[in-house]
């Protein structure tokens, strides 16, 4: 019996005070300024015990309103392309890296065309 009571008291101690919509938006914008994508922001908030579904606006909509939204698909492919370019610059003899660089660049171009982003 004592074990059940201690488990209940531990669970009750974990309840957190819910933040307001304005505080939630400020927290999301602060995390976006540090370079996080909307998925990473949601993950980090859930680790803190703040669930984004409890609030009116989605994280991506908050960031779009503030003009800080970065498409995560594009960001991930661009990072991958930058890594493989750096590798290929140091290792010109690596033909697989050259092929991979071309393949990832093509993938990036297709994604930009799909999302309507200007291709540089």
C-alpha positions, 0 to 999 in steps of 0.5 A: 500500500505504501508503494502505491501512495508514493507513486501517486504523490510523485505523479501529482508533483509533476503537474506544471502550470500551463503557460498563456498563448503569448508566453508559448509564442514567445518561447517558440520564437526564442527557440527559432532564433537559435536556429531550430526547425519547427519539429525540433522546437515541438520536441524540445517543448514536449521534453519540458512538459509543454504540449503544443496541441494545448495551444491554439496555433501550430508552431509552423504558423507562429513562425510563418507569421514572424517570417522565421519559418524554415522548411525542414525538408529543405534545411536538411537537404541543404545541410547534407549538400554542404557536408558532401561538398566540403568532403569532395573539395578535400577529396577530389579523387572520391568519385562516389562523393562526386556522384552523391553531390550531384544526386543531392543537388538534384534532390534539392533542386526538385524540392525547391521547385516543389515548394516554390522557392527560388533556386540559387 
